[in-house]
Amino acid sequence: MNPERPPIPEISAEQIDPRATVSPERRAAQDARHEAPESMAQKLQLWWKGDAHTHTQESTRPDYGYAEGVYHEAEILKYYQGLGLEFAAFTEHASKPGSPSIQSPDSTVSRSLLAEAERITEINASDSLNTIGLSGVEANIMFDEEGKPTLDIPDEVLAKLDLVIASRHAIAREKEPAAVKETLLFAARHPQVDVIGHPDRYAKKDQEDPQSEYWQEYWAIWPEILTEMKSHNKAFEINMTSQPDKRLVQMAVEAGVPLFLDFDAHDFNQFEWGKSELKDIGEPLKKRWATNTMTETDEEEMRAYKQERLTHGPGVHALKRLSGWITYLESLGVTPDRVVNASAKQLITFLHDTHGRQTKNLETVSERQSRV
């Protein structure tokens, strides 16, 4: 657990069910629709059987001043199990995305990541849940004091995690094509990186003219980056929260780069459009928790907020967004075998066999799968 951060109420497993508010009659009708041949539910299950970019309460570091996640690992796994999913990968934030800093192997962040990896291994070993958990990190790609690209988490810590996503966030020269190229080539060649997170999130979107000098320079950097990603088997993330340009996805597909399809889940209402009573209650609560200013009343309201979210599904907007990307990939001739996290088996094969990750948790999960 992160020190200096107040404990957050936990919801027991028996209180977690994303379909808790659905009547038996409606549940039966949903099941019938889902089981129908060529239904949308059947298609989604072919392409996406778990979120491989998920943030728990561990992503809310004491110095952030805002919440990146409020759920515990077991809560998310139970929730995903209720949705019929096979796995969740907990890829926690490392140092602050808005101002990253290089961590030592014994820093608070590094120790937090390793402690969580041990907890996830224990959960999987207990066989208490059908949905498996994977440990991970969303490491920051940044520049060091000498101006050289680096990651904020040391290699000896990364090697002990199941999955490493490397993402560019707010850093020096973040929107300059030359800096984008330098940092992403570094990540593509890094032996501990598995996935490049939201690759074009920090493009200069205010440059509207597609023929501008900026965009010509920007698009010119990608062939080399994608070639290196293909060469080193780094997956290209299609992030539902920070969606990539479709032109870039097409370029990645044509380059033969492995794909990684996920929600970058921080909360289960992040795709609800507009204001809602739930958001009006939850966002101030999460901020007070993150800044250690919660009252006893807040603790009870936070429990109620979390339980409400853990008894409702992800919502139609989330599924429409995922469905839209699947349809687009199909139009490019992509099949589910190109998406490394389309199933737990594919993801574990990608991490263990392709990338040579040897962790106690991957061994535990592989053993579980061999018994199925």
N, C-alpha and C positions, 0 to 999 in steps of 0.2 A: 504494500500500500504506500501511496505517497505520503510523506510526513507533512505536518502543518496544514493538512486539509481535513475538515470535519468529516466524520463518518456520514454516509448517506444511507437512508433506510433501505433495507433489502426486502424484496417480495418473495415469499416462499413459492416453491415449485407448484404446489397445488392451487395457487391463486393465479397462475399464468396460463392463459389460453387465448390465442388471437381470435378464436371464434366463440368466445364465452357468451357474447351478446346475441349470437345467432340462434334462432329457435330450432328445435329438432326438425321441424318440417322444412324450414329453409335450408338447413344443413344438408338434408337428404337431397334436396333439389340441386344445391351447389355441387354435391358429390357426383350426381348423375351428369351434370354438365361437364365437370372436370374429366370424367372418365370417358366421355364421348370421343370417338375417333376424330382426329384432326381438330380438336377443340383448342382454344388459345391456351388453356391450362396444360394440355398435353405438349404443345409447342414450347412453352416456357420451361417445362421440365426437361426437355431435350437439350436446352441451351444453358440453363441456369439452375443449379441445385444447391446453391448456398452463396452467401456474400463473403467475398475474400478480401474486403476492405471495410472493416467495421471498427468503430471506436467505443471503448467502454469508459467507465469513470476514470480509469488509469490515464486516459488521454488529457484529463484536466489537471495540468500541473499546477503546483501552488503559486507560481509566479505569473500565471497567465492573466488572471483577473476576469476570466470568462469561462464558460463551460464548453468543453468539446465532447463530453459524454457523461451520462449519469447512471448507466446500467452496469451491473456486475456481469462477469462472464457467464455464470450459471443461468442468470435470468435470460440473457440473449439466447443461449443454447436451447433453453426450454421453450422460449418463444418461437425460435426457428423450427424446432421439432414440431410444434403445433401447426406450422405451415407446411410440414412435410419435406423440409429441407435436410440435406445430408451433413452440412458443415457450416462453420463460421470461422473465419480467420480474423484474429484480433490484432490489427495493425495499428498500434498506438502511436500517437504523436510523440516525437522525441523532444528536442528543445523547441522553444516557441516559434511557430511558423513565420510570424511577422518579424522576428529578430533572432534567427537561429544562432547557436553558439556551440562550439566543439566540446563534446563531453569526454570525460576520462572514463576508464573502465569501472571505476568505483564511484562515479557520480550518482546523485540521487536518481536521475533518469535511467542510467544504465542498470542500477540495482533494481529499480522498479520493473524494468522489462524482463530481467532474468527471474525475478520473483513471480511475475505473472506466468512466465513460461512453465515454472514448476507447478503452479496451481492448475494450469490447463492440463498438464500431464497427469496430475492426480485425478482430475475430473474424468478424463478419458479412461484411466486405469480402473476407475470405480465401476464402469459400465452402468452408471446411474441414468445416463441419457443416450438415446440413439444417435442424436446429432453430435458430431465430433467437433472439437475445438482445435485450432492451430494458433500458435503464438507468432507474433510478428511485430513489425515496426514500420511506420511511414517516416523514414529518415529524410532529413532535409539535405538537398544538394545545395551547397553554398561555396563561397570563396573563403580561403583562410587569410591570415594576416599578410601573406606574401602575394595574395591575389591568385592563388592556385585553386582549382576546383577540388572539393572534398565532401565527405559526408560528416554529419555532426555526431554520429555514433561510431565508436571504434570497431575495427574488424573482429577483435576477439569477442565482443558482445554479439555482433551480427551473426557470427558463426554458430551461436548457441540458440538462435531463433529458427522457427520453421519457415518463415516467409519474410522477405525484405522488399518493401516498396521504396523506391527513391523518387522523391518529388521536389520540384522547384516551387518555392513559395516566394515570400517577399525578401529579395536579396539585392545586393548592389547590381546595377545594370540589368535588372530582371527582364526588361522588355527588349534589350538590344539583341538583334539576331546573332551577332558574333558571340555574345555571352551565352545565349540559349544553346548555340551549337557546342561551345566549349564544355559547358556543364553536362549536357546530355550525352556527348561523346564519352566524357569521363564516366558517367553512370553506366552507359552501355558496355563499357570495357571493365567495369568493376567486378571482381570475382564473387562478391557477396550479394550483389543486387540481382533480384529475380524479375522485378516489374518496374517499368518507368511509369510513375503516377501522373495523371492528368497532364500529358506532355506539352500541350499548347495552351495551358490555362493562362499564362502570363504574356500571351501575344498582345500587341498594342491594338486593342479592339477599336480605339477611337480613330484609327486610320481607315476611314470608310472607303476611300478610293482603291479598288482592287488593283489598279495599275500604278499605284504610288511607288516611289522608290523603296519605301519601307517594306511593302508586301512583296515586291520582287526579290529583295534581299532575304526576307523571311522564308519564302517558299524555296529559295535556292539552297538553304542549309539542310533541308530534310532528306534528300536522297542519301547523303553520306551517313546521317544519323540512323536512318532506317536500315541501311546496309550493315552497319555495325550492330544494331539490335538483332538483326537476323543472324549474323555471324556468331554472336554470343548468346543466342537463344533468350534474349530479354523480351518479356511480354509488353505489349502496348496496351495501356489501360484505356478502356472506354468507360468513363466515369459518369454515372447518372447525375451526379451533383454538379460537376464541372465538365460539361459535355464538350467533346472535341469537335473541331471543324470536320464536316463530312468529307471534304476534299482530302484532309490529312489521313482520315481513316482509310479512304480508298487507296492512298499512296502506301499505307502500311500493309494493306491486304495484297496489293500488287507486288510489294517487296517480299512477301512471304513471312512477315513478322508474326509470331504468336500473339493472340489477342487475349485480353483479360477484361471481363465484363462484370461491373459491380456498381453498388449504390453509394459507396463511401458513407456508410450509415453512421450518423451521430445520434439521431433520435428517430422515432417511428412516426413523427408527424412532419418531417422536414420537406415533404413534397406536397403538403396541403397548401392550396393557393389562397392568398389573402389572409385577412385576420380571422381568428376564431377565438372562442372563449378559452379553449385549451391552450392556445399560444399565449393569450393574455395572462393566463395564470402561470404557465410553465416557464416562460423565458425569464421573468424577474426572479422566480424561485431559483432557477439554475444559476443565475448570476450571484445571488446572495450566498448560495452554497459555495460557489467557486471562490468567493472573496471572504469566506469564513464569517459571514454576518447573519447567519440563519438564527431564527428564534425557535422556541419549542413549537409554536403554532406553525411555523414554516416547515418544520420536520414532518408534521402530520400532513400538511398540504402536499409536500413532496412525495410522501408515501402514496397519497391518493392520486397524484398526477402520474406517478410511475405505474401504479396498478391499472389506471384507466388505459394507459398506452399499451400495457402488456395484455390487455383483454380485447384489443381491437386489431384488425388486420392492417396491412401496410397502406391500404387505400387504393382507389382506382387510378389516381394520377401516377403513382409509382409504377404500377403494372403497365399502364399505357406507355410510359416512357421506355420501359424495358422492351415491351412488345415492338415499339417503333424502331428501336435499334436492331432488334433481331430481324425485322422485316427488311431493314436497309442492308444488313449483312447478307441476307439471303439474295437480295438483288445484285450483290457483287459476286455471287457464286460461293460464298463462304458456307461451310458446314460446321456443325457443333464441334467436330474434332479439332478445329482450329482455335477454339476457345479453351484455354488451359484450365479454367475453373468451371467448365460446364458440368463437371461431376467431381465428387471427392476423389475417385480413382484417378481421373486425369490430372487433377491438381497435385496429388501426392506423387504420381509418376513424374510430373514435371519437376517437382522440388527434389525428390529423392534420387531419381534415376538420371534426369537430364542435368540438373544442377548439382548433384552430388551432396545434397544436404544430409548430414548424419546427426540427428538429434534423438534424444530419448523419446520425445513425444511422437515423432514420425515412426519410430520403431514400434511404439505402443499402438498407434493407429493402424499401422500395416498389419500387426498381429491380430487386431480386432477384425480387420477386413478379411483376413485369411480364414477366420472362423465362420464368416457369413456364407 
